[in-house]
């Protein structure tokens, strides 16, 4: 029973850490895209009335 429990613990922990790493990688990819197109990002944000509109425009315009 103990070994099976240890396997379960390690499996769950590894899946959790993988999910966190994938989420972090997704954020870093978005930041890289934003930095590559910094002028367009700034223009989009300034021309948007609200943060929600800016977020939507950035996600659609840069495939984020």
N, CA, C and O atoms as a GROMACS GRO file, in nm:
protein
  256
    1UNK      N    1   0.082  -0.120   0.000
    1UNK     CA    2   0.000   0.000   0.000
    1UNK      C    3   0.087   0.127   0.000
    1UNK      O    4   0.054   0.226  -0.065
    2UNK      N    5   0.194   0.121   0.072
    2UNK     CA    6   0.278   0.240   0.084
    2UNK      C    7   0.340   0.278  -0.051
    2UNK      O    8   0.342   0.395  -0.088
    3UNK      N    9   0.390   0.180  -0.123
    3UNK     CA   10   0.455   0.208  -0.251
    3UNK      C   11   0.353   0.263  -0.351
    3UNK      O   12   0.383   0.357  -0.425
    4UNK      N   13   0.234   0.207  -0.354
    4UNK     CA   14   0.129   0.258  -0.442
    4UNK      C   15   0.094   0.402  -0.406
    4UNK      O   16   0.075   0.486  -0.494
    5UNK      N   17   0.088   0.431  -0.278
    5UNK     CA   18   0.061   0.567  -0.231
    5UNK      C   19   0.171   0.661  -0.278
    5UNK      O   20   0.143   0.771  -0.326
    6UNK      N   21   0.295   0.621  -0.264
    6UNK     CA   22   0.408   0.704  -0.306
    6UNK      C   23   0.403   0.729  -0.457
    6UNK      O   24   0.431   0.840  -0.502
    7UNK      N   25   0.368   0.628  -0.534
    7UNK     CA   26   0.354   0.644  -0.679
    7UNK      C   27   0.246   0.748  -0.710
    7UNK      O   28   0.265   0.834  -0.796
    8UNK      N   29   0.134   0.739  -0.641
    8UNK     CA   30   0.025   0.835  -0.662
    8UNK      C   31   0.068   0.977  -0.627
    8UNK      O   32   0.037   1.072  -0.700
    9UNK      N   33   0.138   0.991  -0.516
    9UNK     CA   34   0.184   1.123  -0.473
    9UNK      C   35   0.279   1.183  -0.576
    9UNK      O   36   0.266   1.300  -0.614
   10UNK      N   37   0.374   1.104  -0.621
   10UNK     CA   38   0.472   1.153  -0.718
   10UNK      C   39   0.405   1.186  -0.851
   10UNK      O   40   0.439   1.286  -0.914
   11UNK      N   41   0.311   1.103  -0.894
   11UNK     CA   42   0.240   1.127  -1.019
   11UNK      C   43   0.159   1.256  -1.012
   11UNK      O   44   0.164   1.338  -1.104
   12UNK      N   45   0.085   1.276  -0.904
   12UNK     CA   46   0.005   1.398  -0.889
   12UNK      C   47   0.094   1.521  -0.882
   12UNK      O   48   0.064   1.624  -0.943
   13UNK      N   49   0.202   1.512  -0.807
   13UNK     CA   50   0.293   1.626  -0.794
   13UNK      C   51   0.355   1.663  -0.929
   13UNK      O   52   0.366   1.780  -0.964
   14UNK      N   53   0.395   1.561  -1.003
   14UNK     CA   54   0.457   1.585  -1.133
   14UNK      C   55   0.358   1.648  -1.230
   14UNK      O   56   0.394   1.740  -1.304
   15UNK      N   57   0.234   1.600  -1.232
   15UNK     CA   58   0.132   1.659  -1.319
   15UNK      C   59   0.105   1.805  -1.281
   15UNK      O   60   0.088   1.889  -1.369
   16UNK      N   61   0.102   1.833  -1.152
   16UNK     CA   62   0.080   1.969  -1.104
   16UNK      C   63   0.194   2.061  -1.148
   16UNK      O   64   0.171   2.170  -1.198
   17UNK      N   65   0.317   2.015  -1.129
   17UNK     CA   66   0.433   2.095  -1.168
   17UNK      C   67   0.438   2.116  -1.319
   17UNK      O   68   0.476   2.224  -1.365
   18UNK      N   69   0.399   2.015  -1.396
   18UNK     CA   70   0.394   2.028  -1.541
   18UNK      C   71   0.291   2.132  -1.582
   18UNK      O   72   0.318   2.215  -1.670
   19UNK      N   73   0.175   2.129  -1.520
   19UNK     CA   74   0.070   2.226  -1.553
   19UNK      C   75   0.117   2.369  -1.522
   19UNK      O   76   0.091   2.461  -1.599
   20UNK      N   77   0.184   2.387  -1.409
   20UNK     CA   78   0.237   2.519  -1.374
   20UNK      C   79   0.341   2.564  -1.475
   20UNK      O   80   0.342   2.681  -1.515
   21UNK      N   81   0.429   2.475  -1.516
   21UNK     CA   82   0.533   2.509  -1.613
   21UNK      C   83   0.473   2.544  -1.748
   21UNK      O   84   0.519   2.637  -1.815
   22UNK      N   85   0.370   2.470  -1.789
   22UNK     CA   86   0.305   2.500  -1.917
   22UNK      C   87   0.234   2.636  -1.912
   22UNK      O   88   0.237   2.710  -2.010
   23UNK      N   89   0.172   2.667  -1.800
   23UNK     CA   90   0.105   2.796  -1.785
   23UNK      C   91   0.208   2.909  -1.791
   23UNK      O   92   0.185   3.012  -1.854
   24UNK      N   93   0.320   2.890  -1.725
   24UNK     CA   94   0.428   2.990  -1.726
   24UNK      C   95   0.483   3.008  -1.868
   24UNK      O   96   0.508   3.120  -1.912
   25UNK      N   97   0.501   2.898  -1.939
   25UNK     CA   98   0.552   2.904  -2.077
   25UNK      C   99   0.456   2.981  -2.166
   25UNK      O  100   0.498   3.057  -2.253
   26UNK      N  101   0.326   2.961  -2.145
   26UNK     CA  102   0.224   3.031  -2.224
   26UNK      C  103   0.235   3.182  -2.201
   26UNK      O  104   0.227   3.261  -2.295
   27UNK      N  105   0.251   3.222  -2.077
   27UNK     CA  106   0.264   3.364  -2.043
   27UNK      C  107   0.391   3.422  -2.107
   27UNK      O  108   0.388   3.532  -2.162
   28UNK      N  109   0.501   3.349  -2.098
   28UNK     CA  110   0.626   3.397  -2.155
   28UNK      C  111   0.620   3.408  -2.307
   28UNK      O  112   0.678   3.499  -2.365
   29UNK      N  113   0.549   3.316  -2.371
   29UNK     CA  114   0.531   3.325  -2.516
   29UNK      C  115   0.454   3.451  -2.553
   29UNK      O  116   0.487   3.520  -2.649
   30UNK      N  117   0.351   3.481  -2.475
   30UNK     CA  118   0.273   3.603  -2.499
   30UNK      C  119   0.356   3.729  -2.480
   30UNK      O  120   0.345   3.824  -2.557
   31UNK      N  121   0.439   3.729  -2.376
   31UNK     CA  122   0.526   3.845  -2.353
   31UNK      C  123   0.628   3.862  -2.465
   31UNK      O  124   0.659   3.974  -2.505
   32UNK      N  125   0.679   3.751  -2.516
   32UNK     CA  126   0.774   3.756  -2.627
   32UNK      C  127   0.708   3.816  -2.750
   32UNK      O  128   0.768   3.901  -2.818
   33UNK      N  129   0.586   3.774  -2.780
   33UNK     CA  130   0.513   3.829  -2.894
   33UNK      C  131   0.488   3.978  -2.873
   33UNK      O  132   0.505   4.058  -2.966
   34UNK      N  133   0.449   4.016  -2.752
   34UNK     CA  134   0.422   4.157  -2.723
   34UNK      C  135   0.548   4.241  -2.738
   34UNK      O  136   0.543   4.352  -2.791
   35UNK      N  137   0.661   4.190  -2.692
   35UNK     CA  138   0.786   4.265  -2.705
   35UNK      C  139   0.830   4.279  -2.851
   35UNK      O  140   0.887   4.381  -2.890
   36UNK      N  141   0.804   4.176  -2.930
   36UNK     CA  142   0.840   4.182  -3.072
   36UNK      C  143   0.757   4.285  -3.148
   36UNK      O  144   0.801   4.337  -3.250
   37UNK      N  145   0.638   4.315  -3.098
   37UNK     CA  146   0.547   4.410  -3.163
   37UNK      C  147   0.509   4.522  -3.066
   37UNK      O  148   0.393   4.560  -3.056
   38UNK      N  149   0.606   4.574  -2.996
   38UNK     CA  150   0.581   4.666  -2.886
   38UNK      C  151   0.505   4.792  -2.930
   38UNK      O  152   0.412   4.835  -2.862
   39UNK      N  153   0.545   4.851  -3.041
   39UNK     CA  154   0.477   4.974  -3.086
   39UNK      C  155   0.330   4.950  -3.116
   39UNK      O  156   0.245   5.030  -3.079
   40UNK      N  157   0.300   4.839  -3.182
   40UNK     CA  158   0.161   4.807  -3.214
   40UNK      C  159   0.081   4.778  -3.088
   40UNK      O  160  -0.036   4.814  -3.078
   41UNK      N  161   0.144   4.713  -2.991
   41UNK     CA  162   0.076   4.682  -2.864
   41UNK      C  163   0.042   4.812  -2.791
   41UNK      O  164  -0.070   4.828  -2.742
   42UNK      N  165   0.137   4.903  -2.785
   42UNK     CA  166   0.113   5.030  -2.716
   42UNK      C  167   0.002   5.109  -2.786
   42UNK      O  168  -0.085   5.165  -2.720
   43UNK      N  169   0.005   5.112  -2.917
   43UNK     CA  170  -0.098   5.182  -2.993
   43UNK      C  171  -0.236   5.122  -2.968
   43UNK      O  172  -0.333   5.194  -2.948
   44UNK      N  173  -0.243   4.990  -2.969
   44UNK     CA  174  -0.370   4.921  -2.944
   44UNK      C  175  -0.424   4.955  -2.806
   44UNK      O  176  -0.544   4.980  -2.790
   45UNK      N  177  -0.338   4.954  -2.707
   45UNK     CA  178  -0.380   4.983  -2.570
   45UNK      C  179  -0.428   5.128  -2.558
   45UNK      O  180  -0.531   5.155  -2.497
   46UNK      N  181  -0.355   5.220  -2.617
   46UNK     CA  182  -0.392   5.362  -2.608
   46UNK      C  183  -0.523   5.393  -2.680
   46UNK      O  184  -0.600   5.479  -2.637
   47UNK      N  185  -0.549   5.322  -2.789
   47UNK     CA  186  -0.671   5.348  -2.866
   47UNK      C  187  -0.794   5.279  -2.808
   47UNK      O  188  -0.906   5.307  -2.852
   48UNK      N  189  -0.776   5.192  -2.712
   48UNK     CA  190  -0.889   5.119  -2.653
   48UNK      C  191  -0.950   5.200  -2.540
   48UNK      O  192  -0.879   5.267  -2.464
   49UNK      N  193  -1.082   5.194  -2.530
   49UNK     CA  194  -1.151   5.268  -2.425
   49UNK      C  195  -1.135   5.205  -2.288
   49UNK      O  196  -1.118   5.274  -2.188
   50UNK      N  197  -1.141   5.072  -2.283
   50UNK     CA  198  -1.132   5.002  -2.155
   50UNK      C  199  -1.025   4.893  -2.162
   50UNK      O  200  -0.976   4.858  -2.270
   51UNK      N  201  -0.991   4.842  -2.047
   51UNK     CA  202  -0.893   4.734  -2.040
   51UNK      C  203  -0.946   4.608  -2.107
   51UNK      O  204  -0.869   4.534  -2.171
   52UNK      N  205  -1.075   4.582  -2.094
   52UNK     CA  206  -1.134   4.463  -2.158
   52UNK      C  207  -1.126   4.472  -2.310
   52UNK      O  208  -1.096   4.373  -2.377
   53UNK      N  209  -1.153   4.589  -2.363
   53UNK     CA  210  -1.144   4.607  -2.508
   53UNK      C  211  -1.000   4.591  -2.554
   53UNK      O  212  -0.974   4.528  -2.657
   54UNK      N  213  -0.907   4.647  -2.479
   54UNK     CA  214  -0.764   4.634  -2.513
   54UNK      C  215  -0.722   4.488  -2.510
   54UNK      O  216  -0.652   4.441  -2.600
   55UNK      N  217  -0.763   4.417  -2.407
   55UNK     CA  218  -0.727   4.275  -2.393
   55UNK      C  219  -0.780   4.195  -2.512
   55UNK      O  220  -0.708   4.114  -2.570
   56UNK      N  221  -0.905   4.218  -2.547
   56UNK     CA  222  -0.966   4.146  -2.659
   56UNK      C  223  -0.894   4.178  -2.790
   56UNK      O  224  -0.866   4.089  -2.870
   57UNK      N  225  -0.865   4.306  -2.811
   57UNK     CA  226  -0.796   4.347  -2.934
   57UNK      C  227  -0.657   4.285  -2.943
   57UNK      O  228  -0.615   4.242  -3.050
   58UNK      N  229  -0.586   4.281  -2.832
   58UNK     CA  230  -0.452   4.222  -2.832
   58UNK      C  231  -0.458   4.071  -2.858
   58UNK      O  232  -0.377   4.017  -2.933
   59UNK      N  233  -0.554   4.005  -2.796
   59UNK     CA  234  -0.566   3.860  -2.814
   59UNK      C  235  -0.602   3.827  -2.958
   59UNK      O  236  -0.550   3.730  -3.013
   60UNK      N  237  -0.689   3.905  -3.018
   60UNK     CA  238  -0.728   3.878  -3.157
   60UNK      C  239  -0.619   3.921  -3.255
   60UNK      O  240  -0.592   3.851  -3.352
   61UNK      N  241  -0.557   4.034  -3.229
   61UNK     CA  242  -0.458   4.088  -3.322
   61UNK      C  243  -0.326   4.012  -3.324
   61UNK      O  244  -0.259   4.006  -3.426
   62UNK      N  245  -0.290   3.955  -3.210
   62UNK     CA  246  -0.160   3.888  -3.200
   62UNK      C  247  -0.172   3.739  -3.170
   62UNK      O  248  -0.073   3.675  -3.136
   63UNK      N  249  -0.292   3.686  -3.182
   63UNK     CA  250  -0.316   3.542  -3.159
   63UNK      C  251  -0.268   3.498  -3.021
   63UNK      O  252  -0.203   3.394  -3.006
   64UNK      N  253  -0.302   3.577  -2.921
   64UNK     CA  254  -0.263   3.544  -2.783
   64UNK      C  255  -0.374   3.466  -2.714
   64UNK      O  256  -0.359   3.430  -2.597
   0.00000   0.00000   0.00000
